[in-house]
Amino acid sequence: MTSIKLMREYWDKLVPEYDLNNHRKWFWSSPDAWADEIAQRISDCQNVLDIGCGAGALSIPLSRKFDLYSLDFSWDMLTLLKTRKNELGTEIEMINADAHNVPFKDESFDAVICRFAIWPLSNPEDAIEEIVRVSKKKVVIIEGDWSKNEKPTLRQKVIGKPFYRIYDSYYKLATGRNPKKHFKEMRKYHQISTSCEKIKQWLENSGVIITEVDYSFKDRISTKKSMFIQAITGFNEPMFILSGEKA
């Protein structure tokens, strides 16, 4: 079985984790808050492409303000997106395609956005080139700095790790799903680690002028319960927003 087919199967298995109606997932953050962070950075744009849209947790709230085009590798993700958008009466154009080969002409969109969809790619640098190519004006990328491998603190060892072990067991029992296992399997196929500096460099190499690097937004999208748990456990994975304009 090819790695591409395996990757598609892994993402298909993870579809429920990206459901707008998965309230356990959205215990940690608000889809509307995520959308607001994007919207304020592309307020002068009209047609927007969401790369790696998943089941539409970002596309659906953004479609109230913009003409949304949602692209994803997994057809099962798009099938769920179609169900949710129909339930809510929103208009979204869906595209089943690979981020390494976006099926649109140069500068087809006012803005291209991408949230947590760079890290799984086999060649993220090529995908960044595609993102920039089809953007006319703006690019906004949200990622986690998973490359940072800091030594665990005493709080994380004593409180954080036991808490998340219990939480993972509860989640598996409540849903019958084990997303952590699938993510672990997918890491075998990730050839290049991503970081803020790498993505920033790739964007600049592709002709983007970086206008903002924001590490502070996590507090704005996190729920109060999530922030409390982060404070107690000591775990607060760094995330960033990179915003830029075509040169």
ROLOLO-122657 format. One record per residue: x, y, z of N, C-alpha, C in turn; residue number from 1. Coordinates in Angstrom, 2 decimals. Each point is the difference from the previous one (the first is absolute). Layout:
N
<r <X Y Z> <X Y Z> <X Y Z> NUM>
...
REM end
This chain:
247
<r <0.84 -1.19 0.00> <-0.84 1.19 0.00> <0.88 1.25 0.00> 1>
<r <-0.27 0.95 -0.87> <0.82 1.20 -0.10> <-0.20 0.89 1.22> 2>
<r <1.03 0.84 0.26> <-0.09 0.91 1.14> <-1.15 0.99 -0.18> 3>
<r <-0.28 0.41 -1.25> <-1.09 0.93 -0.26> <-1.34 -0.62 0.39> 4>
<r <-0.18 -1.26 -0.39> <-1.25 -0.68 0.34> <-0.13 -0.18 1.50> 5>
<r <1.11 -0.34 0.66> <-0.02 -0.15 1.45> <-0.35 1.31 0.69> 6>
<r <0.60 1.09 -0.45> <-0.28 1.30 0.59> <-1.47 0.36 -0.14> 7>
<r <-0.56 -0.26 -1.18> <-1.42 0.30 -0.21> <-0.87 -0.83 0.96> 8>
<r <0.37 -1.26 0.19> <-0.76 -0.86 0.91> <0.10 0.50 1.44> 9>
<r <1.18 0.45 0.40> <0.15 0.52 1.36> <-0.88 1.23 0.21> 10>
<r <0.01 0.90 -0.97> <-0.82 1.21 0.13> <-1.48 -0.34 -0.02> 11>
<r <-0.39 -0.97 -0.80> <-1.40 -0.41 -0.03> <-0.44 -0.53 1.37> 12>
<r <0.90 -0.71 0.68> <-0.32 -0.52 1.33> <-0.14 1.13 1.03> 13>
<r <0.64 1.13 -0.26> <-0.02 1.11 0.95> <-1.14 0.99 -0.23> 14>
<r <-0.85 -0.27 -0.97> <-1.07 0.94 -0.35> <-0.82 0.44 1.22> 15>
<r <-0.43 -0.90 0.90> <-0.81 0.44 1.14> <0.69 1.03 0.89> 16>
<r <1.35 -0.04 0.02> <0.74 0.94 0.85> <-0.10 1.44 -0.51> 17>
<r <-0.34 0.16 -1.27> <-0.04 1.33 -0.62> <-1.43 0.49 -0.24> 18>
<r <-0.96 -0.73 0.55> <-1.40 0.35 -0.17> <-0.32 1.27 0.79> 19>
<r <-0.71 0.92 -0.64> <-0.42 1.23 0.67> <-0.88 -0.32 1.20> 20>
<r <-0.65 -1.16 -0.01> <-0.88 -0.41 1.10> <0.70 -0.87 1.04> 21>
<r <1.31 -0.14 -0.11> <0.76 -0.78 0.98> <0.28 0.90 1.21> 22>
<r <-0.94 0.01 0.94> <0.08 0.95 1.11> <1.15 -0.30 0.95> 23>
<r <0.44 -1.25 0.03> <1.17 -0.32 0.84> <1.25 0.69 -0.53> 24>
<r <0.13 0.03 -1.33> <1.15 0.68 -0.60> <-0.05 1.50 0.28> 25>
<r <-1.19 0.57 -0.14> <-0.13 1.45 0.14> <-0.12 0.43 1.45> 26>
<r <0.20 -0.95 0.91> <0.18 0.34 1.41> <1.22 0.91 0.17> 27>
<r <0.99 -0.21 -0.86> <1.29 0.69 0.14> <0.03 1.37 -0.65> 28>
<r <-0.72 0.18 -1.08> <0.02 1.29 -0.71> <-1.30 0.17 -0.78> 29>
<r <-0.23 1.22 -0.47> <-1.25 0.32 -0.70> <0.23 0.15 -1.50> 30>
<r <-0.77 -0.71 -0.84> <0.13 0.17 -1.45> <-0.21 1.45 -0.44> 31>
<r <-0.95 0.68 0.64> <-0.26 1.40 -0.36> <1.20 0.89 0.35> 32>
<r <0.66 -0.31 1.11> <1.18 0.79 0.38> <1.13 -0.21 -1.00> 33>
<r <0.19 -1.25 -0.45> <0.99 -0.28 -1.05> <-0.33 0.81 -1.25> 34>
<r <-1.27 -0.03 -0.40> <-0.42 0.70 -1.22> <0.21 1.51 0.13> 35>
<r <-0.25 0.54 1.19> <0.19 1.44 0.21> <1.47 0.39 -0.17> 36>
<r <0.91 -0.86 0.48> <1.43 0.29 -0.14> <0.38 0.10 -1.48> 37>
<r <-0.57 -0.89 -0.82> <0.26 0.04 -1.43> <-0.67 1.21 -0.64> 38>
<r <-1.28 0.19 0.31> <-0.80 1.03 -0.67> <0.60 1.40 0.15> 39>
<r <0.51 0.31 1.17> <0.54 1.34 0.21> <1.29 0.23 -0.81> 40>
<r <0.63 -1.07 -0.42> <1.24 0.13 -0.77> <-0.24 0.02 -1.51> 41>
<r <-1.22 -0.34 -0.42> <-0.31 -0.02 -1.44> <-1.27 0.80 -0.28> 42>
<r <-0.26 1.00 0.82> <-1.26 0.75 -0.06> <-0.24 0.68 -1.34> 43>
<r <1.06 0.28 -0.75> <-0.14 0.68 -1.30> <-0.08 -1.00 -1.16> 44>
<r <-0.18 -1.28 0.32> <-0.07 -1.04 -1.03> <-1.44 -0.49 -0.19> 45>
<r <-0.24 -0.63 -1.14> <-1.34 -0.51 -0.27> <0.00 -1.52 -0.17> 46>
<r <0.76 -0.49 -0.99> <0.01 -1.46 -0.22> <1.24 -0.60 0.66> 47>
<r <-0.23 -1.05 0.78> <1.03 -0.56 0.88> <0.08 -1.51 -0.19> 48>
<r <1.22 -0.51 -0.09> <0.24 -1.45 -0.09> <0.53 -0.49 1.34> 49>
<r <-0.68 -1.00 0.56> <0.41 -0.64 1.25> <0.68 -1.33 -0.34> 50>
<r <1.33 -0.03 0.12> <0.79 -1.20 -0.32> <0.02 -0.94 1.20> 51>
<r <-0.32 -1.28 -0.24> <-0.05 -0.95 1.11> <-1.15 0.32 0.93> 52>
<r <-1.18 0.21 -0.59> <-1.16 0.51 0.74> <-0.60 -1.00 0.97> 53>
<r <0.33 -1.29 -0.15> <-0.61 -1.00 0.85> <-1.51 -0.04 -0.20> 54>
<r <-0.73 -0.11 1.09> <-1.46 -0.07 -0.08> <-0.66 1.37 0.10> 55>
<r <0.81 1.06 -0.15> <-0.56 1.34 -0.13> <-0.14 0.80 1.27> 56>
<r <0.72 -0.36 1.05> <-0.11 0.74 1.26> <0.38 1.47 -0.15> 57>
<r <0.89 0.29 -0.94> <0.38 1.38 -0.28> <-0.78 0.56 -1.19> 58>
<r <-0.18 -0.81 -1.02> <-0.68 0.45 -1.22> <-1.45 0.42 0.27> 59>
<r <-0.71 -0.77 0.80> <-1.42 0.28 0.21> <-0.23 1.36 0.67> 60>
<r <0.65 0.32 1.13> <-0.22 1.34 0.56> <0.52 1.12 -0.90> 61>
<r <1.09 -0.25 -0.75> <0.52 1.03 -0.89> <-0.91 0.24 -1.20> 62>
<r <-0.78 -1.02 -0.38> <-0.87 0.14 -1.18> <-1.12 1.01 0.22> 63>
<r <-0.20 0.43 1.24> <-1.00 1.04 0.27> <0.50 1.38 -0.45> 64>
<r <1.32 0.12 -0.17> <0.58 1.30 -0.35> <0.71 0.01 -1.35> 65>
<r <0.40 -1.19 -0.48> <0.80 -0.07 -1.22> <-0.56 -1.06 -0.94> 66>
<r <0.42 0.08 -1.27> <-0.29 -1.08 -0.95> <1.05 -1.08 0.22> 67>
<r <-0.40 -1.14 0.54> <0.94 -1.02 0.45> <0.14 -1.15 -0.99> 68>
<r <1.26 -0.36 -0.23> <0.35 -1.20 -0.75> <0.81 -0.88 0.94> 69>
<r <-0.44 -1.23 0.20> <0.62 -0.87 1.00> <0.62 -1.22 -0.67> 70>
<r <1.31 -0.16 0.21> <0.76 -1.07 -0.65> <0.52 -0.97 1.06> 71>
<r <-0.21 -1.30 -0.27> <0.56 -1.00 0.91> <0.34 -1.28 -0.76> 72>
<r <0.97 -0.71 0.53> <0.51 -1.26 -0.55> <-0.99 -1.14 0.21> 73>
<r <-0.77 0.09 1.10> <-0.91 -1.07 0.40> <-1.42 0.28 -0.48> 74>
<r <-0.52 -0.91 -0.84> <-1.37 0.18 -0.47> <-0.99 -0.19 1.15> 75>
<r <0.32 -0.85 0.96> <-0.90 -0.20 1.14> <-0.13 1.28 0.83> 76>
<r <1.10 0.76 0.12> <-0.07 1.30 0.67> <-0.97 0.92 -0.73> 77>
<r <0.12 0.05 -1.32> <-0.85 0.88 -0.80> <-1.46 -0.46 0.04> 78>
<r <-0.22 -1.30 0.09> <-1.37 -0.51 0.10> <-0.67 0.50 1.28> 79>
<r <0.75 -0.02 1.10> <-0.54 0.52 1.26> <-0.19 1.51 -0.08> 80>
<r <0.96 0.69 -0.64> <-0.14 1.45 -0.20> <-1.29 0.31 -0.76> 81>
<r <-0.28 -0.77 -1.04> <-1.22 0.21 -0.79> <-1.24 -0.15 0.87> 82>
<r <0.00 -1.02 0.86> <-1.14 -0.22 0.89> <-0.20 1.18 0.94> 83>
<r <1.07 0.46 0.62> <-0.10 1.09 0.97> <-0.37 1.33 -0.68> 84>
<r <0.56 0.28 -1.17> <-0.33 1.26 -0.66> <-1.45 0.01 -0.47> 85>
<r <-0.51 -1.15 -0.41> <-1.40 -0.09 -0.40> <-0.93 0.19 1.19> 86>
<r <0.39 -0.55 1.15> <-0.79 0.18 1.22> <-0.09 1.46 0.39> 87>
<r <1.09 0.73 -0.22> <0.07 1.41 0.42> <-0.36 0.97 -1.12> 88>
<r <-0.19 -0.52 -1.21> <-0.40 0.84 -1.12> <1.09 0.93 -0.49> 89>
<r <1.26 -0.43 0.07> <1.11 0.83 -0.47> <0.45 -0.45 -1.38> 90>
<r <0.61 0.94 -0.73> <0.49 -0.29 -1.35> <1.51 -0.16 0.04> 91>
<r <0.48 -1.18 -0.38> <1.44 -0.27 -0.05> <0.27 -0.89 -1.21> 92>
<r <1.01 0.38 -0.78> <0.43 -0.82 -1.12> <1.07 -0.97 0.50> 93>
<r <-0.20 -1.30 -0.21> <0.93 -1.00 0.52> <0.86 -0.59 -1.11> 94>
<r <1.28 -0.22 0.32> <0.95 -0.55 -0.97> <0.77 -1.15 0.65> 95>
<r <-0.06 -1.17 -0.60> <0.77 -1.15 0.47> <1.32 -0.03 -0.75> 96>
<r <1.07 0.43 0.65> <1.30 0.11 -0.67> <1.12 -0.02 1.02> 97>
<r <1.21 -0.15 -0.51> <1.22 -0.05 0.79> <0.58 1.41 0.09> 98>
<r <0.41 0.40 1.21> <0.57 1.34 0.19> <1.30 0.20 -0.77> 99>
<r <0.64 -1.10 -0.41> <1.22 0.11 -0.79> <-0.28 0.38 -1.45> 100>
<r <-1.26 -0.12 -0.41> <-0.37 0.26 -1.39> <-1.41 0.60 -0.03> 101>
<r <-0.10 1.27 0.30> <-1.30 0.69 0.11> <-0.55 0.26 -1.40> 102>
<r <-1.20 -0.48 -0.32> <-0.52 0.06 -1.37> <-0.66 1.33 -0.37> 103>
<r <0.75 1.09 0.18> <-0.49 1.32 -0.38> <1.11 0.79 -0.67> 104>
<r <-0.41 0.99 -0.80> <0.96 0.85 -0.68> <0.68 0.95 0.99> 105>
<r <1.10 0.59 -0.44> <0.72 0.97 0.83> <-0.94 1.12 0.44> 106>
<r <0.16 0.43 1.26> <-0.73 1.14 0.56> <-1.51 -0.13 -0.16> 107>
<r <-0.52 -1.18 0.28> <-1.44 -0.25 -0.12> <-0.79 0.52 1.20> 108>
<r <0.69 0.20 1.15> <-0.70 0.37 1.23> <0.60 1.25 0.63> 109>
<r <-0.85 0.79 0.61> <0.49 1.18 0.71> <0.88 -0.41 1.18> 110>
<r <-0.38 -1.09 0.65> <0.78 -0.49 1.15> <-0.02 -1.52 0.03> 111>
<r <1.09 -0.56 0.49> <0.07 -1.45 0.25> <0.35 -0.18 1.47> 112>
<r <-0.78 -0.84 0.67> <0.22 -0.25 1.42> <0.28 -1.48 0.21> 113>
<r <0.69 -0.30 1.08> <0.37 -1.39 0.27> <0.21 -0.15 1.50> 114>
<r <-0.81 -0.85 0.63> <0.10 -0.19 1.45> <0.36 -1.45 0.31> 115>
<r <1.17 -0.20 0.58> <0.48 -1.33 0.40> <-0.05 -1.01 -1.14> 116>
<r <0.34 0.43 -1.19> <0.00 -0.92 -1.14> <1.35 -0.04 -0.71> 117>
<r <1.00 0.68 0.55> <1.35 -0.05 -0.57> <0.78 -1.18 0.59> 118>
<r <-0.12 -0.21 1.31> <0.83 -1.02 0.66> <-0.19 -1.41 -0.54> 119>
<r <-1.21 -0.41 -0.49> <-0.11 -1.39 -0.45> <0.56 -0.27 -1.39> 120>
<r <0.38 1.05 -0.72> <0.33 -0.16 -1.41> <1.38 -0.64 -0.21> 121>
<r <0.12 -0.79 -1.06> <1.28 -0.65 -0.30> <1.03 1.00 -0.50> 122>
<r <-0.47 1.07 -0.66> <0.91 1.04 -0.48> <-0.64 1.37 0.22> 123>
<r <0.04 0.50 1.24> <-0.68 1.25 0.32> <0.52 1.21 -0.78> 124>
<r <1.27 -0.02 -0.38> <0.55 1.13 -0.75> <-0.70 0.14 -1.35> 125>
<r <-0.26 -1.13 -0.67> <-0.73 0.05 -1.28> <-1.42 0.50 0.20> 126>
<r <-0.63 -0.42 1.09> <-1.36 0.45 0.29> <-0.05 1.51 0.25> 127>
<r <1.01 0.52 0.68> <0.07 1.45 0.23> <0.08 0.73 -1.33> 128>
<r <0.80 -0.51 -0.92> <0.11 0.62 -1.33> <-1.36 0.03 -0.70> 129>
<r <-0.76 -1.08 0.14> <-1.34 -0.07 -0.60> <-0.95 1.00 0.66> 130>
<r <0.07 0.10 1.31> <-0.84 0.94 0.74> <0.25 1.42 -0.49> 131>
<r <1.26 0.35 -0.12> <0.36 1.35 -0.44> <-0.39 0.21 -1.46> 132>
<r <0.18 -1.01 -0.81> <-0.31 0.12 -1.43> <-1.45 0.37 -0.26> 133>
<r <-0.93 -0.64 0.72> <-1.42 0.23 -0.28> <-0.58 1.19 0.77> 134>
<r <0.82 0.63 0.85> <-0.45 1.18 0.73> <0.30 1.27 -0.78> 135>
<r <-0.96 0.89 -0.01> <0.19 1.29 -0.66> <0.55 1.05 0.97> 136>
<r <-0.46 -0.06 1.25> <0.35 1.05 0.95> <0.63 -0.50 1.30> 137>
<r <-0.71 -0.90 0.69> <0.41 -0.32 1.37> <0.12 -1.50 0.25> 138>
<r <0.86 -0.32 0.96> <0.18 -1.38 0.47> <-0.02 0.03 1.53> 139>
<r <-0.78 -0.89 0.60> <-0.02 -0.13 1.46> <0.16 -1.48 0.35> 140>
<r <1.02 -0.30 0.78> <0.27 -1.38 0.40> <0.04 -0.10 1.52> 141>
<r <-0.73 -0.96 0.52> <0.02 -0.30 1.43> <0.60 -1.38 0.19> 142>
<r <1.01 -0.08 0.84> <0.64 -1.29 0.28> <0.46 -0.05 1.45> 143>
<r <0.36 -1.19 0.42> <0.63 -0.16 1.29> <1.50 -0.16 -0.18> 144>
<r <0.76 0.51 0.93> <1.46 -0.16 -0.07> <0.37 -1.34 0.63> 145>
<r <-0.45 -1.08 -0.68> <0.22 -1.34 0.54> <1.49 -0.36 0.04> 146>
<r <0.82 0.77 -0.71> <1.43 -0.32 -0.05> <0.70 0.29 1.32> 147>
<r <-0.63 0.84 0.83> <0.62 0.33 1.27> <-0.13 -1.19 0.95> 148>
<r <1.13 -0.49 0.48> <0.01 -1.20 0.84> <0.64 0.33 1.34> 149>
<r <-0.74 0.77 0.81> <0.54 0.46 1.27> <-0.12 -1.09 1.07> 150>
<r <0.92 0.02 0.95> <-0.01 -0.97 1.08> <-1.23 0.20 0.88> 151>
<r <-0.75 -1.09 0.30> <-1.21 0.14 0.82> <0.31 0.59 1.37> 152>
<r <-0.89 0.87 0.47> <0.15 0.58 1.33> <-0.52 -0.98 1.05> 153>
<r <0.28 0.29 1.26> <-0.48 -0.85 1.09> <-1.54 -0.02 0.01> 154>
<r <-0.63 1.16 -0.24> <-1.46 0.07 -0.04> <-0.56 -0.89 -1.10> 155>
<r <0.64 0.04 -1.16> <-0.47 -0.82 -1.11> <0.14 -1.49 0.30> 156>
<r <1.09 -0.39 0.66> <0.21 -1.42 0.34> <-0.98 -0.48 1.06> 157>
<r <-0.18 0.81 1.05> <-0.79 -0.42 1.16> <-1.50 0.15 -0.23> 158>
<r <-0.40 1.09 -0.68> <-1.43 0.28 -0.18> <-0.44 -0.18 -1.45> 159>
<r <0.77 0.59 -0.92> <-0.43 0.05 -1.39> <-0.13 -1.36 -0.66> 160>
<r <1.05 -0.80 0.05> <-0.02 -1.30 -0.70> <-1.06 -0.95 0.57> 161>
<r <-0.12 -0.13 1.34> <-1.07 -0.85 0.53> <-1.39 0.50 -0.40> 162>
<r <-0.19 1.33 0.00> <-1.31 0.55 -0.37> <-0.36 -0.39 -1.43> 163>
<r <0.93 0.19 -0.92> <-0.30 -0.28 -1.41> <-0.12 -1.49 -0.29> 164>
<r <0.68 -0.84 0.79> <-0.20 -1.45 -0.14> <-1.44 -0.36 0.37> 165>
<r <-0.48 0.60 1.09> <-1.39 -0.25 0.43> <-0.97 0.55 -1.03> 166>
<r <0.29 1.21 -0.50> <-0.89 0.61 -1.00> <-0.06 -0.84 -1.27> 167>
<r <1.16 -0.48 -0.46> <0.03 -0.83 -1.21> <-0.81 -1.28 0.19> 168>
<r <0.11 -0.61 1.20> <-0.76 -1.22 0.29> <-1.49 0.29 0.01> 169>
<r <-0.37 1.13 0.61> <-1.42 0.39 0.03> <-0.52 0.23 -1.41> 170>
<r <0.78 0.71 -0.82> <-0.44 0.31 -1.37> <-0.20 -1.29 -0.80> 171>
<r <0.93 -0.91 0.15> <-0.10 -1.28 -0.72> <-1.23 -0.78 0.45> 172>
<r <-0.26 0.00 1.32> <-1.16 -0.71 0.54> <-1.31 0.65 -0.45> 173>
<r <-0.03 1.34 0.00> <-1.23 0.73 -0.33> <-0.34 -0.04 -1.48> 174>
<r <1.04 -0.03 -0.85> <-0.24 0.10 -1.44> <0.30 -1.28 -0.77> 175>
<r <0.75 -0.90 0.63> <0.43 -1.20 -0.72> <1.10 0.28 -1.00> 176>
<r <0.58 1.20 0.08> <1.04 0.41 -0.95> <1.31 0.23 0.73> 177>
<r <1.09 -0.17 -0.75> <1.33 0.22 0.56> <0.82 0.84 -0.99> 178>
<r <-0.33 1.31 -0.11> <0.68 0.84 -1.00> <1.50 0.09 0.20> 179>
<r <0.45 -0.11 1.25> <1.43 0.10 0.28> <0.78 -1.09 -0.75> 180>
<r <-0.59 -1.19 -0.08> <0.63 -1.12 -0.70> <0.17 0.32 -1.48> 181>
<r <-1.04 0.60 -0.62> <0.07 0.32 -1.43> <1.04 1.08 -0.28> 182>
<r <0.05 1.02 0.87> <0.99 1.06 -0.20> <1.41 -0.56 0.14> 183>
<r <0.19 -0.93 0.93> <1.31 -0.62 0.18> <0.41 -0.77 -1.25> 184>
<r <-0.96 -0.71 -0.60> <0.28 -0.75 -1.23> <0.35 0.95 -1.15> 185>
<r <-0.71 1.12 -0.08> <0.23 0.92 -1.11> <1.38 0.65 0.04> 186>
<r <0.53 0.14 1.20> <1.32 0.63 0.12> <1.09 -0.77 -0.75> 187>
<r <-0.24 -1.28 -0.26> <0.97 -0.80 -0.73> <0.20 0.52 -1.42> 188>
<r <-1.01 0.68 -0.53> <0.04 0.44 -1.39> <0.36 1.48 -0.15> 189>
<r <0.30 0.65 1.10> <0.36 1.41 -0.05> <1.51 0.13 -0.16> 190>
<r <0.40 0.45 -1.16> <1.43 0.00 -0.32> <0.73 1.24 0.50> 191>
<r <-0.74 1.10 0.16> <0.63 1.26 0.38> <-0.75 0.61 1.17> 192>
<r <0.70 0.28 1.10> <-0.66 0.67 1.13> <-0.21 1.47 -0.34> 193>
<r <-1.07 0.55 0.52> <-0.30 1.40 -0.26> <0.27 0.83 1.25> 194>
<r <0.22 1.26 -0.21> <0.19 0.95 1.09> <-0.37 1.37 -0.54> 195>
<r <-0.17 0.95 0.89> <-0.33 1.36 -0.43> <1.08 0.54 -0.93> 196>
<r <1.25 -0.21 0.37> <1.09 0.54 -0.81> <0.05 -0.63 -1.39> 197>
<r <-0.22 -1.31 -0.07> <0.02 -0.67 -1.30> <-1.13 0.51 -0.89> 198>
<r <-1.22 0.05 0.54> <-1.15 0.43 -0.80> <0.17 1.46 -0.42> 199>
<r <0.49 0.81 0.90> <0.27 1.41 -0.32> <0.98 0.11 -1.16> 200>
<r <1.07 -0.80 0.05> <1.00 0.03 -1.06> <-0.58 -0.48 -1.32> 201>
<r <-0.80 -1.06 0.03> <-0.62 -0.51 -1.23> <-0.93 1.04 -0.61> 202>
<r <-0.76 0.69 0.84> <-0.90 1.04 -0.50> <0.79 1.13 -0.65> 203>
<r <1.05 0.43 0.67> <0.82 1.09 -0.55> <0.68 -0.43 -1.29> 204>
<r <0.45 -1.24 -0.07> <0.63 -0.50 -1.23> <-0.99 -0.03 -1.16> 205>
<r <-1.29 -0.11 0.33> <-1.04 -0.07 -1.03> <-0.57 1.37 -0.35> 206>
<r <0.53 1.05 0.62> <-0.42 1.34 -0.36> <-1.01 0.64 0.92> 207>
<r <-0.04 -0.43 1.25> <-0.93 0.58 0.97> <0.75 0.92 0.95> 208>
<r <-0.57 1.17 0.24> <0.54 0.92 1.01> <-0.73 -0.29 1.31> 209>
<r <0.73 -0.45 1.01> <-0.61 -0.33 1.29> <-0.38 1.28 0.72> 210>
<r <-1.27 0.10 0.38> <-0.50 1.19 0.69> <-0.24 -0.24 1.49> 211>
<r <-0.05 -1.28 0.40> <-0.30 -0.28 1.41> <0.42 -1.42 0.37> 212>
<r <0.60 -0.11 1.17> <0.24 -1.30 0.63> <-0.58 0.10 1.40> 213>
<r <-1.07 -0.75 0.27> <-0.75 0.15 1.25> <-0.02 -1.32 0.77> 214>
<r <0.63 -0.01 1.17> <-0.02 -1.16 0.89> <-1.01 0.17 1.15> 215>
<r <-0.64 1.16 0.07> <-0.84 0.32 1.15> <-1.47 -0.35 -0.20> 216>
<r <-0.39 -0.41 -1.20> <-1.42 -0.16 -0.30> <-0.65 -1.17 0.74> 217>
<r <0.79 -0.95 0.49> <-0.59 -1.20 0.61> <-0.91 0.36 1.17> 218>
<r <0.38 1.03 0.76> <-0.84 0.42 1.12> <-1.35 0.51 -0.48> 219>
<r <-0.05 0.51 -1.22> <-1.24 0.57 -0.52> <-0.95 -1.06 -0.53> 220>
<r <0.53 -1.14 -0.40> <-0.87 -1.05 -0.57> <-0.30 -1.10 1.01> 221>
<r <0.74 -0.04 1.11> <-0.21 -1.05 1.00> <-1.21 0.31 0.88> 222>
<r <-0.73 -1.03 0.39> <-1.09 0.17 0.95> <0.58 0.22 1.39> 223>
<r <-0.81 0.52 0.91> <0.46 0.23 1.37> <0.39 -1.31 0.67> 224>
<r <-0.76 -1.06 -0.27> <0.31 -1.31 0.58> <1.35 -0.51 -0.51> 225>
<r <0.24 0.21 -1.29> <1.26 -0.43 -0.59> <1.18 0.75 0.60> 226>
<r <-0.15 1.31 0.17> <1.08 0.81 0.58> <0.29 -0.43 1.43> 227>
<r <-1.06 -0.35 0.74> <0.18 -0.47 1.38> <0.81 -1.30 0.02> 228>
<r <-0.36 -0.93 -0.89> <0.71 -1.29 -0.06> <1.45 0.19 -0.41> 229>
<r <0.24 0.90 -0.96> <1.37 0.29 -0.42> <0.83 0.53 1.17> 230>
<r <-0.62 0.86 0.82> <0.71 0.57 1.14> <0.31 -1.07 1.05> 231>
<r <-0.93 -0.93 0.21> <0.18 -1.05 1.00> <1.03 -1.03 -0.45> 232>
<r <-0.08 -0.41 -1.27> <0.86 -1.09 -0.49> <1.38 0.48 -0.45> 233>
<r <0.11 1.28 -0.32> <1.27 0.52 -0.49> <0.23 -0.21 -1.48> 234>
<r <-0.97 -0.61 -0.69> <0.13 -0.24 -1.44> <-0.69 1.11 -0.78> 235>
<r <0.75 0.64 -0.85> <-0.55 1.08 -0.83> <0.81 0.04 -1.30> 236>
<r <-0.35 -0.90 -0.93> <0.79 -0.13 -1.21> <-0.01 1.30 -0.81> 237>
<r <1.17 0.45 -0.45> <0.07 1.26 -0.75> <-0.65 -0.09 -1.37> 238>
<r <-0.82 0.98 -0.32> <-0.62 0.12 -1.31> <0.28 1.39 -0.54> 239>
<r <-0.01 0.12 -1.32> <0.28 1.31 -0.59> <-0.90 0.25 -1.20> 240>
<r <-0.20 1.28 -0.27> <-0.65 0.44 -1.23> <1.04 0.77 -0.81> 241>
<r <0.18 -0.41 -1.24> <0.85 0.72 -0.94> <-0.90 0.66 -1.03> 242>
<r <0.06 1.32 -0.10> <-0.78 0.73 -0.99> <0.96 0.68 -0.97> 243>
<r <-0.39 0.02 -1.27> <0.85 0.64 -0.99> <-0.77 0.47 -1.21> 244>
<r <0.66 0.82 -0.80> <-0.59 0.54 -1.23> <0.90 -0.32 -1.18> 245>
<r <-0.62 -0.24 -1.14> <0.78 -0.24 -1.21> <0.80 1.25 -0.36> 246>
<r <1.24 -0.21 -0.33> <0.87 1.14 -0.35> <-0.43 0.60 -1.33> 247>
REM end
